[in-house]
Amino acid sequence: KKKLSINAFDYNCHLDLIKLLRQEGELVKLRRARQKMSELFPLTEEIWLDWLKDEIKMASEISEREKVYELFERAVKDYICPEIWLEYAQYSIGGIGQEGGIEKVRSIFERALTAVGLHVTKGTALWEAYREFENAILETAQPAPGSIPSPEQQQVLCSQLEKIHTLFRRQLGIPLLDMEASYAEYEEWSEEPIPETTIKNYKKALQQLERCKPYEEALLGAETPKLAEYQAYIDFEMKAGDPARIQLIYERALAENCLVPDLWARYNQYLDRQLKVKELVLSAHDRAVRNCPWTVGLWIRYLLAMERHRVEHNIISEMFEKALNAGFIQATDYVEIWQAYLDYLRRRVDFTQDSSKELEELRSAFARAVEYLKQEVEERFSESGDPSCTIMQNWARVEARLCNNMQKARELWDNIMTKGNAKYANMWLEYYNLERAHGDTQHCRKALHRAVQCTSDYPEHVCEVLLTLERIEGTLEDWDAAVQKTENRLARVNEQRAKAAEKEAALAKQEEERAEQRKQARAEKKASKKAKKTKIGDKRKADEDDEGEWGQEEELPSKRHRGEGDGVFPEEDMEVETGLFGRSEKADGPAAPKEKPSTSRRDVPKVFHDSSKDKVTVFVSNLSYTMAEPEAKLRELFGSCGEVVEIRAVFNNKGTFRGYCYVQFREEEAARQALALDRTAVEGRPMFVSPCVDKNKNPDFKVFRYSTTLEKHKLFISGLPFSCTKEELEEVCKAHGNVKDIRLVTNRAGKPKGLAYVEYENEAQASQAVLKMDGLTVKDHVIKVMISNPPLRKIPERPDPSKASLAPPRQIYGARGKGRTQLSMMPRALQRQSNPVAKAENGMVQNSPAASSDPPAEPKKMSNADFAKMLLKK
């Protein structure tokens, strides 16, 4: 009760309260709790059946039975449920002794057959119950044994027999499961031959049943929510075109997918355009907004349907007020619902009259909409949702075109321009066109002069419009003033653009000079290091020849080993990675003697990864560089997933662990289970576990564990204190719904970033949590809460192979920043190409075969010494 007093929309809390009250036997409180829940949410079949059974037990008098009937009527309106209809019909049989009792039972059975009699799997039970009832009536109409029935009794008897015959014939014309048994029962019951028409309809229904069976079997074998299977079934029935069957399959789908707004929208659209039955249409729209109140499109369709079916104005206004309190998740949603309501109010106004109650109500609503968006929406979302003031623009159009009130329209447009829209040419031209159509030339000229002065995006366009106006309607003085105004304005614009271009060019030049200086400094440093080294002789020459096949990056001071150390940093970068403390000593004097890496690491032969074993291998990264014996640590960690065949930890040429490795299993299933260990904390860092994929063969392969699309049942929370734990955050969130999962976002080192994702059981709970938690203070930090909708992950464009010779190779950065990869092992002297024209630089031709996309002739291999000479010349 305490939780519901804080958040009345906590669906699971309602369920828990009802369960506890039912266990305690608190019938009065239980009835009140169910009543409150039913006012907020449509209840499921199980909740209704429990409620109805409890009420039936307590109903003994006639007045109490009427209340149960009213409860049944509410129950059958929430969802189309065969079990509830069957319970309703059977309960009504208990009142058969009252006046008109038999006809009431028949009426309920007929309504039940209309609602769910076509249900392929559950409809048979209703038909059989109806026939049993009529058979019971037949037994009471039979004359006493040995007596001769009177003509009146004979007439009643024949009428009752005809009712049962009719039920059999109606049922046999509908595709239902076990209809063969119903046909056999009819043959046995009937004393007359079955009519040919009935047999023909029966065979036709059997054929239709065969077409429906695959869809019914797919539903039986599928897991909840079965949305795809239901959609296929709906498409099948839509092709057949039977409105009753289409409506039923939609209702069946919505009973299991009541929180899917798109499904409600498609169903309501079908009812609006095809059936057009007022009760059905409005009932479906009402249930849609009760199930998915956060979806503005459903509310708009509801308002349109109510207007279409001529619902009273006060009811439509009440429904609009409910929509405003529904808790939409975007600022623009409020603009849309206001616009829909204002359109409705505008259609009510008779503009042939100078003044009317409806016109004043429309103007009042426009003013309230502007104030609501300014006060309520901007405070909640920190944005108006209507930056271009579309509502005020429509208000101005109504005043100008329909009310002939240009003075009010000008006031509104003046307000629009003061809200930051004066710099946009299209806004000025929109006002100019309105003034042109319903105002006068003087105000048109004044508006265009202001537009020339204020517009910053397309000043040439408004200048042209001004000159066109004066060319057609202006005097010589007006033309001269317009020409002078536009020339002065365009001169200032061109001057500003020239200054901006010069500034941009200067910045680009400075950046280029700094890059050139850095390049020269690196070349001098490299040359000085090489001058200090002694020549190694033939072995060095052999190494140089071996490396000539791959080329070597300009910055590399030592040879990069190929093999399992893909992406290994050079020796100089390793010093940066392992700490900065030793670098200052190296600059001032001789470095302290370093501990030699274990020779066992150097002596181990390089093991190349076998891509044929990718399916039984996982790639593990983001491990600590200081991890001792990573093979033993990881073997213990991954042993629970299955038999580990081999763990290949990657070390650099100095024997230092690089923080990643390959784990090979005996079975493919073990590798799949190992992926579940992704983000497991190992020595204070989250371990990344991903499938082992050769990116040379699959360049587009991306591994990202979490969804990057809109998830309406999940929240994104920012502004959390770094000290906030998962348990503390869960304590805050669970007050607003059933929390399924919480993920605190960390960096690669496992440190919190003040962000979190919270997954609720359904969208309704998430939308209410946004309302209650946004702006909440957690440990002196004001948090921001919104529905999870991450921006699209940017995928770099793949270069066109046909243009490879025209563009320099792109530097590919690794996961740790600007790390060197094998894709960038070509010397920069060969990479820096600004145009395809051949130009000799450093003794090389720019568009040499090394950078061309066409199959080149075999280039001459270059050694490290050749590259050094090339750099020294520059």
HELIX and SHEET records of a PDB file:
HELIX    1   1 LYS A    2  ILE A    6  1                                   5    
HELIX    2   2 TYR A   11  GLU A   24  1                                  14    
HELIX    3   3 LEU A   27  LEU A   40  1                                  14    
HELIX    4   4 GLU A   45  MET A   58  1                                  14    
HELIX    5   5 ILE A   62  ASP A   78  1                                  17    
HELIX    6   6 PRO A   82  ILE A   93  1                                  12    
HELIX    7   7 GLY A  101  VAL A  116  1                                  16    
HELIX    8   8 GLY A  123  ALA A  141  1                                  19    
HELIX    9   9 PRO A  151  LEU A  172  1                                  22    
HELIX   10  10 MET A  179  TRP A  189  1                                  11    
HELIX   11  11 GLU A  196  GLY A  221  1                                  26    
HELIX   12  12 LEU A  227  ALA A  240  1                                  14    
HELIX   13  13 PRO A  243  GLU A  256  1                                  14    
HELIX   14  14 PRO A  261  TYR A  270  1                                  10    
HELIX   15  15 LEU A  271  LEU A  275  3                                   5    
HELIX   16  16 LYS A  278  ASN A  291  1                                  14    
HELIX   17  17 VAL A  296  ARG A  308  1                                  13    
HELIX   18  18 HIS A  313  LEU A  324  1                                  12    
HELIX   19  19 ALA A  331  ARG A  348  1                                  18    
HELIX   20  20 LYS A  357  TYR A  372  1                                  16    
HELIX   21  21 LEU A  373  VAL A  377  3                                   5    
HELIX   22  22 GLU A  378  PHE A  381  1                                   4    
HELIX   23  23 THR A  390  ARG A  397  1                                   8    
HELIX   24  24 VAL A  398  LEU A  402  3                                   5    
HELIX   25  25 MET A  406  ILE A  416  1                                  11    
HELIX   26  26 MET A  417  ASN A  421  3                                   5    
HELIX   27  27 ALA A  425  HIS A  438  1                                  14    
HELIX   28  28 THR A  441  CYS A  454  1                                  14    
HELIX   29  29 PRO A  459  GLU A  473  1                                  15    
HELIX   30  30 LEU A  476  LYS A  532  1                                  57    
HELIX   31  31 ASP A  538  GLU A  547  1                                  10    
HELIX   32  32 GLU A  571  THR A  578  1                                   8    
HELIX   33  33 PHE A  581  ASP A  588  1                                   8    
HELIX   34  34 THR A  599  ASP A  603  1                                   5    
HELIX   35  35 SER A  611  VAL A  616  5                                   6    
HELIX   36  36 PRO A  630  PHE A  638  1                                   9    
HELIX   37  37 GLY A  639  CYS A  641  5                                   3    
HELIX   38  38 GLU A  668  ALA A  674  1                                   7    
HELIX   39  39 LEU A  675  LEU A  677  5                                   3    
HELIX   40  40 LYS A  726  CYS A  733  1                                   8    
HELIX   41  41 LYS A  734  HIS A  736  5                                   3    
HELIX   42  42 GLU A  763  MET A  773  1                                  11    
HELIX   43  43 PRO A  801  LYS A  803  5                                   3    
HELIX   44  44 GLN A  822  SER A  824  5                                   3    
HELIX   45  45 ARG A  828  GLN A  831  1                                   4    
HELIX   46  46 PRO A  849  ALA A  851  5                                   3    
HELIX   47  47 ASN A  864  LYS A  873  1                                  10    
SHEET    1   A 5 VAL A 644  PHE A 651  0                                        
SHEET    2   A 5 PHE A 657  PHE A 665 -1                                        
SHEET    3   A 5 THR A 617  SER A 621 -1                                        
SHEET    4   A 5 ARG A 685  PRO A 691 -1                                        
SHEET    5   A 5 THR A 680  VAL A 682 -1                                        
SHEET    1   B 4 VAL A 739  THR A 746  0                                        
SHEET    2   B 4 PRO A 752  TYR A 760 -1                                        
SHEET    3   B 4 GLU A 711  SER A 718 -1                                        
SHEET    4   B 4 LYS A 784  SER A 788 -1                                        
SHEET    1   C 2 THR A 777  VAL A 778  0                                        
SHEET    2   C 2 HIS A 781  VAL A 782 -1                                        
SHEET    1   D 2 ALA A 840  GLU A 841  0                                        
SHEET    2   D 2 MET A 844  VAL A 845 -1                                        
END                                                                             
